[in-house]
Amino acid sequence: MMRIGHWIGGEDTHGRSGVTGPVFDPSVGTQTATVDLADEAEVDRAVQAAKEAASEWGSTSLSHRTAIMFCFRNLLDSHREELAEIVSREHGKVVSDARGEVARGIENVEFSCGLAQALKGASSTEVSTGGDVHTVLEPLGVVAGITPFNFPVMVPLWMISNGLACGNTFILKPSEKDPSAAMLIGRLLQRAGLPDGSFNVVNGDRRTVEAILG
């Protein structure tokens, strides 16, 4: 049976907690995989990978970030059928509905491709006597998203694409009920040229969520 681990530091990583959960195909009611559920130590490893990548990715030029996001968008487009089939298999949506979800997710990435113009900051001279104003926009650093079962592609892409385009590194905790789409997204981001560690996936349950929030 297929085993689904984590995506940490740019590679598939088996969980070390020893705790797993079942992944079902709801359309037929059969288990198709097991997913590793991360403990605090594994969340810490993902956070450390994201911290180590933050300096490189955060200092990457806006034009290069944009190029990577465009490449990511094109990879999503070429894998939209595979993503839709994954959503259908693990969530239970019919494939036509899953295709619509993937399309909405790609639209979110397309929006992020245009963020560079909004991230350049601004400068205003003589706003008052002898006073100038300068706006400098900087990444926050490591950010995280905890996403639900019902839209395993669209909702993560709302968060991921804008967070990365703004120069942050990202940790995603998808629903443990349909985790495979997030893992494919990690591989596609790597192929698009995102530095390893800039995007990480930790699969898990309530304990994982509490570790992220803590």
C-alpha positions as CSV (number, residue, x, y, z in Angstrom):
1,M,0.0,0.0,0.0
2,M,1.2,3.5,-0.9
3,R,2.9,5.4,2.0
4,I,2.7,9.2,2.0
5,G,5.3,11.1,4.0
6,H,6.3,14.7,4.1
7,W,8.0,17.2,1.8
8,I,10.8,18.8,3.8
9,G,13.9,20.6,2.4
10,G,13.1,19.7,-1.2
11,E,12.6,15.9,-0.8
12,D,10.1,13.2,0.1
13,T,10.7,12.4,3.7
14,H,9.3,9.4,5.6
15,G,7.7,10.3,9.0
16,R,9.6,9.4,12.2
17,S,6.8,9.7,14.7
18,G,5.6,6.1,14.1
19,V,2.0,7.4,13.8
20,T,0.0,7.0,10.6
21,G,-3.5,7.6,9.3
22,P,-5.5,6.0,6.6
23,V,-6.3,7.6,3.2
24,F,-9.5,6.4,1.6
25,D,-11.1,6.6,-1.9
26,P,-14.5,7.8,-0.8
27,S,-16.1,6.8,-4.0
28,V,-15.6,3.1,-3.3
29,G,-14.9,3.2,0.5
30,T,-11.5,1.4,0.3
31,Q,-8.2,2.5,1.8
32,T,-5.6,3.5,-0.8
33,A,-2.7,4.7,1.3
34,T,-1.3,5.5,4.7
35,V,-0.1,9.0,5.6
36,D,2.6,9.8,8.1
37,L,1.4,12.1,10.9
38,A,4.1,14.5,12.0
39,D,5.0,15.1,15.6
40,E,6.6,18.3,17.1
41,A,10.1,17.2,16.1
42,E,9.1,16.8,12.4
43,V,7.4,20.2,12.4
44,D,10.6,21.7,13.9
45,R,12.6,20.1,11.0
46,A,10.3,21.7,8.5
47,V,10.5,25.1,10.3
48,Q,14.3,24.8,10.3
49,A,14.4,24.0,6.6
50,A,12.2,27.0,5.9
51,K,14.4,29.3,8.1
52,E,17.5,28.2,6.3
53,A,15.9,28.9,2.9
54,A,14.4,32.3,4.0
55,S,17.4,34.4,3.4
56,E,18.0,33.2,-0.1
57,W,14.4,33.3,-1.2
58,G,13.6,36.5,0.5
59,S,16.5,38.3,-1.2
60,T,15.6,36.9,-4.6
61,S,14.8,39.7,-7.1
62,L,11.2,40.3,-7.9
63,S,11.7,39.5,-11.5
64,H,13.2,36.1,-10.7
65,R,10.4,35.3,-8.2
66,T,7.9,36.2,-10.9
67,A,9.7,33.9,-13.4
68,I,9.5,31.0,-11.0
69,M,5.8,31.7,-10.3
70,F,5.1,31.8,-14.1
71,C,6.9,28.5,-14.5
72,F,5.0,27.0,-11.6
73,R,1.7,28.1,-13.2
74,N,2.7,26.4,-16.5
75,L,3.6,23.2,-14.6
76,L,0.3,23.2,-12.8
77,D,-1.5,23.7,-16.2
78,S,0.4,20.7,-17.7
79,H,-0.5,18.6,-14.7
80,R,-4.1,19.7,-14.2
81,E,-5.5,16.4,-15.2
82,E,-3.3,14.5,-12.7
83,L,-4.2,16.9,-9.9
84,A,-7.9,16.5,-10.7
85,E,-7.6,12.7,-10.6
86,I,-5.8,13.0,-7.2
87,V,-8.6,15.2,-5.9
88,S,-11.2,12.8,-7.1
89,R,-9.5,9.8,-5.7
90,E,-8.9,11.1,-2.2
91,H,-11.7,13.7,-1.8
92,G,-14.5,11.9,-3.7
93,K,-15.4,14.7,-6.1
94,V,-16.3,13.7,-9.6
95,V,-13.4,14.4,-12.0
96,S,-15.3,17.3,-13.7
97,D,-15.8,19.1,-10.4
98,A,-12.1,18.4,-9.5
99,R,-11.0,20.0,-12.8
100,G,-12.9,23.1,-11.8
101,E,-11.2,23.3,-8.5
102,V,-7.8,22.9,-10.1
103,A,-8.6,25.7,-12.6
104,R,-9.5,28.1,-9.7
105,G,-6.2,27.2,-8.0
106,I,-4.3,28.0,-11.2
107,E,-6.1,31.4,-11.3
108,N,-4.7,32.2,-7.8
109,V,-1.2,31.5,-9.1
110,E,-1.8,33.7,-12.1
111,F,-2.7,36.5,-9.7
112,S,0.5,36.0,-7.8
113,C,2.5,36.3,-11.0
114,G,1.5,40.0,-11.1
115,L,2.4,40.8,-7.5
116,A,5.9,42.1,-8.4
117,Q,4.5,45.5,-9.4
118,A,2.8,45.9,-6.0
119,L,6.0,44.9,-4.0
120,K,8.4,47.6,-5.2
121,G,7.7,50.0,-2.4
122,A,7.4,53.7,-2.9
123,S,9.1,57.0,-2.3
124,S,7.4,60.4,-1.8
125,T,9.5,63.6,-1.4
126,E,8.6,66.7,0.5
127,V,5.4,65.3,2.1
128,S,6.0,68.0,4.7
129,T,8.6,70.6,5.2
130,G,12.0,68.8,5.0
131,G,10.3,65.4,5.2
132,D,10.4,62.5,2.7
133,V,8.6,59.2,3.1
134,H,10.0,55.9,1.9
135,T,8.0,52.6,2.0
136,V,10.1,49.4,2.0
137,L,8.3,46.1,1.7
138,E,10.0,43.0,3.1
139,P,9.1,39.4,3.5
140,L,7.9,38.2,6.9
141,G,10.1,35.1,6.8
142,V,8.5,31.7,7.5
143,V,4.7,31.5,7.2
144,A,2.3,28.6,7.4
145,G,-1.0,27.4,6.1
146,I,-3.4,24.9,7.6
147,T,-5.9,23.9,4.9
148,P,-9.2,21.9,4.9
149,F,-10.4,18.7,3.3
150,N,-12.9,20.2,0.9
151,F,-10.6,22.0,-1.5
152,P,-7.1,20.3,-1.4
153,V,-5.8,22.2,-4.4
154,M,-7.6,25.5,-4.6
155,V,-7.3,26.6,-0.9
156,P,-3.6,25.8,-0.5
157,L,-2.8,27.7,-3.8
158,W,-4.6,30.8,-2.4
159,M,-2.0,30.8,0.4
160,I,1.1,29.3,-1.2
161,S,1.3,31.4,-4.4
162,N,0.9,34.8,-2.6
163,G,3.1,33.9,0.3
164,L,6.0,32.7,-1.9
165,A,5.6,35.6,-4.4
166,C,6.0,38.0,-1.5
167,G,9.4,36.3,-0.6
168,N,8.3,34.2,2.3
169,T,9.1,30.6,2.8
170,F,6.1,28.4,3.4
171,I,5.0,25.4,5.5
172,L,1.7,23.7,4.5
173,K,-0.3,21.3,6.7
174,P,-3.0,19.9,4.4
175,S,-5.8,17.7,5.5
176,E,-4.6,14.3,6.4
177,K,-7.6,12.9,4.5
178,D,-6.4,14.1,1.1
179,P,-2.7,14.9,1.3
180,S,-1.4,13.8,-2.1
181,A,-2.2,17.0,-4.0
182,A,0.0,19.0,-1.7
183,M,2.9,16.6,-2.2
184,L,2.6,17.0,-6.0
185,I,2.5,20.8,-5.6
186,G,5.8,20.6,-3.7
187,R,7.5,18.6,-6.5
188,L,6.2,21.1,-9.1
189,L,7.5,24.1,-7.2
190,Q,10.9,22.4,-7.0
191,R,10.8,21.8,-10.8
192,A,9.8,25.5,-11.3
193,G,13.1,26.5,-9.6
194,L,12.0,27.3,-6.1
195,P,15.0,26.8,-3.7
196,D,14.8,23.7,-1.6
197,G,13.3,24.4,1.8
198,S,11.3,27.4,0.6
199,F,8.2,25.2,0.5
200,N,7.5,22.3,2.9
201,V,4.6,20.0,3.6
202,V,4.0,18.3,6.9
203,N,1.1,15.9,7.0
204,G,-0.6,15.3,10.3
205,D,-3.5,15.6,12.7
206,R,-4.4,17.8,15.7
207,R,-1.0,17.3,17.3
208,T,0.7,18.6,14.1
209,V,-1.5,21.6,14.0
210,E,-0.8,22.4,17.7
211,A,2.9,22.2,17.0
212,I,2.6,24.7,14.1
213,L,0.5,27.1,16.2
214,G,2.8,26.8,19.1
